[in-house]
Amino acid sequence: MNFSDAETLAERAVTVQAATDNAPSPCTSVCRMDRLSGFCEGCLRTIPEIAGWSKMEDDMRRHVWRAIELRARAGIWRVPEADSHAGTGDSTA
């Protein structure tokens, strides 16, 4: 996921939360979990959110969409950059 994808997902989340019809699945068919964040790289859901989606009531689905919006806007899906001095043997860093 990049910043543009995250913003698009956040905007979709806002639209879904405001809609009156049933909340659609956020799945983007990427279905790959980031091992550091614990979020799907396509939809920013957790494994429990993905697994429980089909059994959730609509209000709970909207809560998940709100969480997706917040995750996308906060950038917590990003993998932290590695320390540029790590493993270089430079003891001055």
Z-matrix of the N, CA and C atoms (Angstrom, degrees):
N
C 1 1.449
C 2 1.519 1 108.04
N 3 1.325 2 115.15 1 142.26
C 4 1.455 3 120.29 2 175.97
C 5 1.532 4 108.36 3 -120.17
N 6 1.320 5 116.80 4 179.60
C 7 1.463 6 120.61 5 -176.62
C 8 1.524 7 112.23 6 -61.36
N 9 1.317 8 117.31 7 -39.54
C 10 1.460 9 121.32 8 179.65
C 11 1.526 10 111.00 9 -64.57
N 12 1.334 11 116.51 10 -45.95
C 13 1.466 12 120.59 11 177.59
C 14 1.530 13 111.05 12 -61.14
N 15 1.324 14 116.24 13 -41.32
C 16 1.468 15 120.87 14 -179.88
C 17 1.518 16 110.72 15 -64.30
N 18 1.314 17 117.65 16 -41.71
C 19 1.461 18 120.57 17 179.16
C 20 1.523 19 110.77 18 -66.38
N 21 1.327 20 116.77 19 -41.17
C 22 1.465 21 120.66 20 177.04
C 23 1.524 22 110.72 21 -60.92
N 24 1.328 23 116.71 22 -43.55
C 25 1.457 24 121.32 23 178.88
C 26 1.527 25 110.81 24 -64.73
N 27 1.324 26 117.91 25 -41.33
C 28 1.467 27 121.71 26 177.99
C 29 1.528 28 110.78 27 -62.46
N 30 1.328 29 117.31 28 -42.09
C 31 1.461 30 121.01 29 178.80
C 32 1.527 31 110.76 30 -65.76
N 33 1.321 32 117.17 31 -39.90
C 34 1.467 33 121.11 32 176.52
C 35 1.528 34 109.68 33 -62.17
N 36 1.325 35 116.47 34 -40.50
C 37 1.460 36 121.07 35 179.57
C 38 1.521 37 111.13 36 -60.91
N 39 1.308 38 117.14 37 -42.69
C 40 1.465 39 121.08 38 178.64
C 41 1.524 40 110.07 39 -62.79
N 42 1.324 41 117.48 40 -43.04
C 43 1.463 42 122.13 41 179.32
C 44 1.520 43 111.19 42 -62.12
N 45 1.323 44 116.49 43 -45.02
C 46 1.467 45 121.01 44 -179.32
C 47 1.526 46 110.54 45 -64.16
N 48 1.322 47 117.10 46 -42.35
C 49 1.465 48 120.16 47 -179.37
C 50 1.519 49 112.38 48 -63.41
N 51 1.321 50 117.44 49 -30.91
C 52 1.460 51 121.69 50 -178.38
C 53 1.527 52 112.95 51 -85.95
N 54 1.316 53 117.26 52 -16.74
C 55 1.469 54 121.50 53 -177.05
C 56 1.525 55 110.82 54 -72.10
N 57 1.322 56 115.54 55 155.65
C 58 1.461 57 120.31 56 179.97
C 59 1.527 58 112.39 57 -98.02
N 60 1.330 59 117.10 58 -15.30
C 61 1.460 60 119.45 59 179.48
C 62 1.531 61 110.12 60 -83.68
N 63 1.312 62 117.13 61 176.92
C 64 1.469 63 122.03 62 -177.61
C 65 1.523 64 111.14 63 -60.68
N 66 1.314 65 115.84 64 139.03
C 67 1.465 66 121.38 65 -179.88
C 68 1.525 67 109.63 66 -70.07
N 69 1.343 68 116.84 67 124.69
C 70 1.462 69 120.02 68 178.78
C 71 1.522 70 111.28 69 -77.10
N 72 1.309 71 115.99 70 163.47
C 73 1.461 72 120.60 71 176.35
C 74 1.523 73 109.52 72 -67.00
N 75 1.323 74 117.34 73 140.49
C 76 1.459 75 120.63 74 176.93
C 77 1.536 76 113.05 75 -79.75
N 78 1.326 77 117.21 76 -2.79
C 79 1.463 78 121.36 77 -174.89
C 80 1.530 79 111.54 78 -54.67
N 81 1.325 80 115.88 79 134.13
C 82 1.465 81 122.48 80 177.33
C 83 1.523 82 111.21 81 -113.80
N 84 1.324 83 116.53 82 9.57
C 85 1.471 84 124.09 83 179.92
C 86 1.528 85 113.39 84 65.96
N 87 1.324 86 116.65 85 22.61
C 88 1.469 87 120.13 86 173.11
C 89 1.526 88 108.65 87 -86.04
N 90 1.325 89 116.79 88 -48.49
C 91 1.470 90 123.54 89 171.58
C 92 1.530 91 114.00 90 48.40
N 93 1.307 92 114.55 91 55.41
C 94 1.466 93 121.09 92 177.27
C 95 1.526 94 107.12 93 -136.98
N 96 1.323 95 115.78 94 122.07
C 97 1.463 96 120.49 95 -177.50
C 98 1.528 97 111.10 96 -86.62
N 99 1.324 98 115.64 97 132.53
C 100 1.457 99 121.14 98 174.39
C 101 1.523 100 107.86 99 -79.95
N 102 1.313 101 117.46 100 122.82
C 103 1.468 102 120.52 101 -174.24
C 104 1.521 103 112.65 102 -69.51
N 105 1.303 104 118.77 103 -24.85
C 106 1.470 105 120.66 104 -179.31
C 107 1.526 106 112.18 105 -84.03
N 108 1.325 107 117.13 106 -44.20
C 109 1.469 108 119.82 107 -177.32
C 110 1.529 109 111.93 108 -87.02
N 111 1.335 110 117.16 109 -29.17
C 112 1.457 111 120.61 110 -175.71
C 113 1.519 112 113.31 111 83.23
N 114 1.326 113 117.35 112 7.14
C 115 1.463 114 122.03 113 -179.76
C 116 1.519 115 110.76 114 -104.35
N 117 1.334 116 114.95 115 150.23
C 118 1.461 117 120.01 116 172.44
C 119 1.532 118 107.04 117 -64.76
N 120 1.318 119 116.62 118 136.27
C 121 1.462 120 120.49 119 -178.89
C 122 1.525 121 112.69 120 -70.99
N 123 1.321 122 117.59 121 -15.46
C 124 1.460 123 120.47 122 -179.92
C 125 1.516 124 114.20 123 -95.33
N 126 1.348 125 116.88 124 -41.14
C 127 1.474 126 119.53 125 -173.24
C 128 1.531 127 114.15 126 -122.17
N 129 1.305 128 117.89 127 -2.72
C 130 1.469 129 123.67 128 178.25
C 131 1.525 130 114.09 129 63.28
N 132 1.337 131 116.58 130 25.78
C 133 1.463 132 119.41 131 173.88
C 134 1.518 133 109.78 132 -94.58
N 135 1.320 134 114.90 133 158.87
C 136 1.458 135 121.70 134 174.43
C 137 1.540 136 108.52 135 -86.94
N 138 1.315 137 116.40 136 167.22
C 139 1.464 138 119.66 137 177.33
C 140 1.532 139 111.48 138 -59.22
N 141 1.343 140 119.65 139 -45.89
C 142 1.477 141 118.56 140 177.82
C 143 1.533 142 112.90 141 -60.77
N 144 1.323 143 117.83 142 -36.07
C 145 1.467 144 120.37 143 178.03
C 146 1.529 145 111.17 144 -66.74
N 147 1.310 146 116.28 145 -40.62
C 148 1.467 147 120.91 146 178.65
C 149 1.528 148 110.06 147 -66.45
N 150 1.324 149 115.99 148 -49.35
C 151 1.470 150 120.98 149 -176.92
C 152 1.527 151 112.00 150 -64.20
N 153 1.318 152 117.42 151 -34.70
C 154 1.459 153 120.69 152 -176.09
C 155 1.513 154 115.55 153 -90.68
N 156 1.320 155 117.49 154 -5.51
C 157 1.461 156 121.61 155 -172.84
C 158 1.529 157 112.90 156 -53.14
N 159 1.310 158 117.96 157 -47.98
C 160 1.472 159 120.44 158 -174.50
C 161 1.522 160 113.19 159 -65.82
N 162 1.324 161 117.19 160 -20.04
C 163 1.464 162 120.99 161 -179.41
C 164 1.528 163 112.81 162 -99.32
N 165 1.328 164 117.85 163 -5.82
C 166 1.461 165 121.87 164 -176.69
C 167 1.523 166 111.69 165 -76.50
N 168 1.333 167 114.16 166 144.32
C 169 1.463 168 120.94 167 169.23
C 170 1.530 169 107.63 168 -72.67
N 171 1.315 170 115.99 169 160.82
C 172 1.457 171 120.39 170 -176.08
C 173 1.527 172 112.80 171 -59.96
N 174 1.336 173 118.49 172 -38.37
C 175 1.464 174 119.52 173 -179.55
C 176 1.531 175 111.40 174 -64.32
N 177 1.329 176 116.99 175 -36.23
C 178 1.466 177 120.10 176 177.26
C 179 1.527 178 110.68 177 -69.34
N 180 1.319 179 116.65 178 -36.85
C 181 1.472 180 119.83 179 176.28
C 182 1.526 181 110.45 180 -61.47
N 183 1.318 182 116.57 181 -38.49
C 184 1.469 183 119.61 182 177.70
C 185 1.539 184 111.42 183 -67.29
N 186 1.319 185 116.53 184 -32.17
C 187 1.474 186 119.71 185 174.09
C 188 1.530 187 110.56 186 -64.35
N 189 1.318 188 115.80 187 -39.87
C 190 1.471 189 119.80 188 177.22
C 191 1.530 190 109.66 189 -64.05
N 192 1.324 191 116.53 190 -43.41
C 193 1.463 192 119.54 191 177.54
C 194 1.535 193 110.81 192 -60.56
N 195 1.324 194 117.40 193 -38.05
C 196 1.470 195 120.41 194 177.58
C 197 1.527 196 110.06 195 -63.75
N 198 1.335 197 116.68 196 -42.18
C 199 1.461 198 120.81 197 177.69
C 200 1.526 199 110.56 198 -62.20
N 201 1.327 200 116.65 199 -40.15
C 202 1.471 201 120.93 200 177.81
C 203 1.528 202 109.73 201 -61.79
N 204 1.322 203 116.00 202 -45.06
C 205 1.467 204 119.73 203 178.43
C 206 1.527 205 111.15 204 -57.28
N 207 1.325 206 116.33 205 -48.54
C 208 1.465 207 120.48 206 -178.94
C 209 1.522 208 111.79 207 -63.69
N 210 1.333 209 117.27 208 -41.73
C 211 1.470 210 120.86 209 178.29
C 212 1.522 211 110.90 210 -62.47
N 213 1.332 212 116.09 211 -44.37
C 214 1.467 213 120.32 212 -178.39
C 215 1.525 214 111.07 213 -63.63
N 216 1.319 215 116.37 214 -44.16
C 217 1.472 216 120.01 215 -178.12
C 218 1.531 217 112.54 216 -72.12
N 219 1.324 218 116.70 217 -32.22
C 220 1.467 219 120.47 218 -178.77
C 221 1.525 220 112.42 219 -77.31
N 222 1.317 221 116.57 220 -19.02
C 223 1.466 222 119.40 221 -179.59
C 224 1.511 223 113.28 222 75.31
N 225 1.327 224 118.07 223 18.49
C 226 1.465 225 119.22 224 -177.77
C 227 1.522 226 112.31 225 -75.06
N 228 1.318 227 116.82 226 -3.12
C 229 1.457 228 121.98 227 175.93
C 230 1.526 229 111.09 228 -79.95
N 231 1.333 230 116.51 229 -14.01
C 232 1.466 231 120.30 230 -176.23
C 233 1.518 232 111.63 231 -75.47
N 234 1.308 233 115.98 232 138.29
C 235 1.461 234 121.66 233 174.75
C 236 1.524 235 106.78 234 -79.57
N 237 1.341 236 118.00 235 128.49
C 238 1.465 237 119.23 236 179.89
C 239 1.524 238 110.66 237 -61.70
N 240 1.308 239 115.16 238 142.99
C 241 1.465 240 119.34 239 179.34
C 242 1.519 241 109.07 240 -70.46
N 243 1.326 242 115.26 241 143.98
C 244 1.463 243 121.24 242 179.19
C 245 1.524 244 109.60 243 -67.93
N 246 1.290 245 115.08 244 147.85
C 247 1.469 246 120.72 245 176.23
C 248 1.522 247 107.96 246 -61.11
N 249 1.303 248 117.41 247 122.72
C 250 1.470 249 121.44 248 -175.75
C 251 1.518 250 112.56 249 -65.27
N 252 1.343 251 118.13 250 -16.97
C 253 1.462 252 121.06 251 179.88
C 254 1.523 253 112.91 252 -97.87
N 255 1.313 254 116.78 253 -7.08
C 256 1.461 255 120.03 254 -176.60
C 257 1.523 256 110.88 255 -64.68
N 258 1.279 257 116.46 256 131.46
C 259 1.446 258 122.22 257 175.73
C 260 1.513 259 115.11 258 75.24
N 261 1.341 260 118.10 259 10.51
C 262 1.449 261 119.32 260 -178.58
C 263 1.519 262 112.04 261 -93.74
N 264 1.319 263 115.50 262 -11.25
C 265 1.462 264 118.43 263 -177.31
C 266 1.496 265 112.94 264 79.81
N 267 1.329 266 118.25 265 2.49
C 268 1.451 267 123.24 266 -179.45
C 269 1.518 268 109.04 267 -81.16
N 270 1.318 269 117.73 268 107.16
C 271 1.465 270 121.66 269 -176.99
C 272 1.523 271 111.65 270 -83.43
N 273 1.328 272 117.93 271 -3.52
C 274 1.467 273 120.25 272 -179.20
C 275 1.511 274 110.95 273 -86.65
N 276 1.268 275 118.46 274 -10.46
C 277 1.469 276 120.99 275 -175.97
C 278 1.501 277 111.82 276 -76.73
